[in-house]
Amino acid sequence: MPSRYDEHPDQRRARQGAGTQHARHQRPRALRGGRADEHPARALLWQLGATGPSTQRDLAAALEVSPRNITGLVDGLVASGHVTREPHPTDRRATLVTPSAKGSAFVAELQRSHAEQLFADMGERRLSGFVAALDDTLTRFANLADETR
């Protein structure tokens, strides 16, 4: 009987089945399924829209990809004018990736499009009630967080 060392890793994965792949062979969470799967640069821009200027290391961690992947994505976004690379203000070794005006406009359009898709079927009264309830919930959450400090 052949040992597990006699088979090629691809054969072993096929034998084990797709659902049991080793984590390093799985696609990054941020890039699985949906539109982000087709457009990893969109996921990077979305992350920058949420966090503001970030180091490539922080972007790699947030998107669960390797630094090499982030470097390639950022190179493309710099070339297209969506982001810039700037020196980090306190760490000489790090570079900040910052959305440009074009990148910020792209993220704002994504946010508008998502909001339109999410709330298009909601009437004005229902949407206003939802916004008010969400505002109250966020205020209560912030107060609870302040109390625990």
C-alpha positions as a Markdown table, in Angstrom:
| # | Residue | x | y | z |
|---|---|---|---|---|
| 1 | Met | 0.0 | 0.0 | 0.0 |
| 2 | Pro | 1.5 | 3.4 | -1.0 |
| 3 | Ser | 2.2 | 5.8 | 1.8 |
| 4 | Arg | 0.9 | 9.4 | 1.9 |
| 5 | Tyr | 4.3 | 10.5 | 0.9 |
| 6 | Asp | 4.2 | 8.6 | -2.4 |
| 7 | Glu | 1.4 | 10.7 | -3.8 |
| 8 | His | 1.5 | 14.2 | -5.3 |
| 9 | Pro | -0.1 | 17.0 | -3.2 |
| 10 | Asp | -2.7 | 17.6 | -5.9 |
| 11 | Gln | -3.6 | 13.9 | -5.8 |
| 12 | Arg | -3.9 | 14.0 | -2.0 |
| 13 | Arg | -6.2 | 17.1 | -2.2 |
| 14 | Ala | -8.4 | 15.5 | -4.8 |
| 15 | Arg | -8.6 | 12.3 | -2.6 |
| 16 | Gln | -9.5 | 14.4 | 0.4 |
| 17 | Gly | -12.1 | 16.4 | -1.4 |
| 18 | Ala | -12.5 | 20.1 | -2.0 |
| 19 | Gly | -14.1 | 20.8 | 1.3 |
| 20 | Thr | -11.0 | 19.8 | 3.3 |
| 21 | Gln | -8.4 | 21.9 | 1.6 |
| 22 | His | -5.6 | 23.2 | 3.8 |
| 23 | Ala | -6.2 | 26.8 | 4.7 |
| 24 | Arg | -3.2 | 28.1 | 2.8 |
| 25 | His | -4.7 | 26.7 | -0.4 |
| 26 | Gln | -8.0 | 28.4 | 0.1 |
| 27 | Arg | -8.8 | 31.8 | -1.5 |
| 28 | Pro | -8.6 | 34.8 | 0.9 |
| 29 | Arg | -11.9 | 35.6 | 2.6 |
| 30 | Ala | -12.1 | 39.1 | 1.1 |
| 31 | Leu | -11.7 | 37.6 | -2.4 |
| 32 | Arg | -14.1 | 34.7 | -2.2 |
| 33 | Gly | -17.4 | 34.8 | -4.1 |
| 34 | Gly | -19.3 | 37.7 | -5.5 |
| 35 | Arg | -17.9 | 40.8 | -7.1 |
| 36 | Ala | -14.8 | 41.1 | -4.9 |
| 37 | Asp | -13.8 | 37.7 | -6.3 |
| 38 | Glu | -13.8 | 39.2 | -9.8 |
| 39 | His | -12.3 | 42.5 | -8.7 |
| 40 | Pro | -9.7 | 42.2 | -5.9 |
| 41 | Ala | -8.7 | 45.8 | -6.4 |
| 42 | Arg | -12.3 | 46.8 | -5.6 |
| 43 | Ala | -11.9 | 45.0 | -2.2 |
| 44 | Leu | -8.7 | 46.9 | -1.5 |
| 45 | Leu | -10.3 | 50.3 | -2.4 |
| 46 | Trp | -13.3 | 49.4 | -0.2 |
| 47 | Gln | -11.0 | 48.7 | 2.7 |
| 48 | Leu | -9.2 | 52.0 | 2.2 |
| 49 | Gly | -12.6 | 53.7 | 2.1 |
| 50 | Ala | -13.4 | 52.2 | 5.5 |
| 51 | Thr | -10.0 | 52.7 | 7.2 |
| 52 | Gly | -8.4 | 55.6 | 5.3 |
| 53 | Pro | -4.6 | 55.6 | 4.5 |
| 54 | Ser | -3.1 | 52.2 | 5.5 |
| 55 | Thr | 0.2 | 50.4 | 5.2 |
| 56 | Gln | 0.5 | 47.6 | 2.8 |
| 57 | Arg | 1.0 | 45.3 | 5.7 |
| 58 | Asp | -2.3 | 46.3 | 7.3 |
| 59 | Leu | -4.1 | 46.0 | 4.0 |
| 60 | Ala | -2.7 | 42.5 | 3.5 |
| 61 | Ala | -3.8 | 41.5 | 7.0 |
| 62 | Ala | -7.3 | 43.0 | 6.5 |
| 63 | Leu | -7.8 | 41.3 | 3.2 |
| 64 | Glu | -6.1 | 38.1 | 4.3 |
| 65 | Val | -3.7 | 38.0 | 1.4 |
| 66 | Ser | 0.1 | 37.9 | 1.1 |
| 67 | Pro | 2.1 | 41.1 | 1.0 |
| 68 | Arg | 3.2 | 40.2 | -2.5 |
| 69 | Asn | -0.5 | 40.2 | -3.6 |
| 70 | Ile | -1.0 | 43.6 | -2.1 |
| 71 | Thr | 2.1 | 45.0 | -3.8 |
| 72 | Gly | 0.7 | 43.9 | -7.2 |
| 73 | Leu | -2.8 | 45.3 | -6.5 |
| 74 | Val | -1.4 | 48.6 | -5.2 |
| 75 | Asp | 1.0 | 48.9 | -8.2 |
| 76 | Gly | -2.1 | 48.6 | -10.5 |
| 77 | Leu | -4.1 | 51.1 | -8.5 |
| 78 | Val | -1.2 | 53.6 | -8.5 |
| 79 | Ala | -0.9 | 53.2 | -12.3 |
| 80 | Ser | -4.7 | 53.8 | -12.8 |
| 81 | Gly | -4.6 | 56.8 | -10.5 |
| 82 | His | -6.9 | 55.4 | -7.7 |
| 83 | Val | -4.3 | 55.4 | -4.9 |
| 84 | Thr | -0.9 | 57.0 | -4.1 |
| 85 | Arg | 2.0 | 55.7 | -2.1 |
| 86 | Glu | 3.3 | 58.1 | 0.5 |
| 87 | Pro | 6.0 | 57.9 | 3.2 |
| 88 | His | 4.6 | 56.9 | 6.6 |
| 89 | Pro | 4.9 | 59.9 | 9.0 |
| 90 | Thr | 6.4 | 57.9 | 11.9 |
| 91 | Asp | 7.9 | 54.8 | 10.4 |
| 92 | Arg | 10.6 | 55.3 | 7.8 |
| 93 | Arg | 10.3 | 51.7 | 6.7 |
| 94 | Ala | 6.6 | 51.8 | 5.9 |
| 95 | Thr | 4.6 | 53.3 | 3.1 |
| 96 | Leu | 1.1 | 54.5 | 3.3 |
| 97 | Val | -1.4 | 53.6 | 0.6 |
| 98 | Thr | -3.8 | 56.6 | 0.3 |
| 99 | Pro | -6.9 | 56.8 | -1.9 |
| 100 | Ser | -6.6 | 59.6 | -4.5 |
| 101 | Ala | -9.6 | 61.8 | -5.4 |
| 102 | Lys | -10.4 | 59.3 | -8.2 |
| 103 | Gly | -10.2 | 56.3 | -5.7 |
| 104 | Ser | -12.3 | 58.2 | -3.1 |
| 105 | Ala | -14.9 | 59.0 | -5.8 |
| 106 | Phe | -15.0 | 55.3 | -6.9 |
| 107 | Val | -15.6 | 54.1 | -3.3 |
| 108 | Ala | -18.3 | 56.8 | -2.8 |
| 109 | Glu | -20.0 | 55.5 | -5.9 |
| 110 | Leu | -19.8 | 51.9 | -4.7 |
| 111 | Gln | -21.3 | 53.0 | -1.3 |
| 112 | Arg | -24.1 | 54.8 | -3.1 |
| 113 | Ser | -24.8 | 51.9 | -5.4 |
| 114 | His | -24.9 | 49.4 | -2.5 |
| 115 | Ala | -27.2 | 51.7 | -0.4 |
| 116 | Glu | -29.5 | 52.0 | -3.4 |
| 117 | Gln | -29.6 | 48.2 | -3.9 |
| 118 | Leu | -30.2 | 47.6 | -0.2 |
| 119 | Phe | -32.9 | 50.2 | 0.4 |
| 120 | Ala | -34.5 | 50.7 | -3.0 |
| 121 | Asp | -37.7 | 48.8 | -2.1 |
| 122 | Met | -38.1 | 50.5 | 1.3 |
| 123 | Gly | -40.6 | 53.4 | 1.6 |
| 124 | Glu | -39.5 | 56.7 | 2.9 |
| 125 | Arg | -41.3 | 56.3 | 6.2 |
| 126 | Arg | -39.9 | 52.8 | 6.8 |
| 127 | Leu | -36.3 | 53.9 | 5.9 |
| 128 | Ser | -36.6 | 56.9 | 8.3 |
| 129 | Gly | -37.6 | 54.6 | 11.1 |
| 130 | Phe | -34.8 | 52.2 | 10.3 |
| 131 | Val | -32.2 | 55.1 | 10.3 |
| 132 | Ala | -33.6 | 56.4 | 13.6 |
| 133 | Ala | -33.5 | 52.9 | 15.2 |
| 134 | Leu | -29.9 | 52.4 | 14.0 |
| 135 | Asp | -28.8 | 55.8 | 15.3 |
| 136 | Asp | -30.3 | 54.9 | 18.7 |
| 137 | Thr | -28.6 | 51.5 | 18.7 |
| 138 | Leu | -25.2 | 53.0 | 17.8 |
| 139 | Thr | -25.5 | 55.7 | 20.5 |
| 140 | Arg | -26.3 | 53.1 | 23.1 |
| 141 | Phe | -23.5 | 50.9 | 21.9 |
| 142 | Ala | -21.0 | 53.8 | 22.2 |
| 143 | Asn | -22.3 | 54.6 | 25.7 |
| 144 | Leu | -21.8 | 51.0 | 26.8 |
| 145 | Ala | -18.3 | 51.0 | 25.4 |
| 146 | Asp | -17.5 | 54.2 | 27.2 |
| 147 | Glu | -18.8 | 52.7 | 30.5 |
| 148 | Thr | -16.5 | 49.6 | 30.2 |
| 149 | Arg | -13.3 | 51.7 | 29.8 |
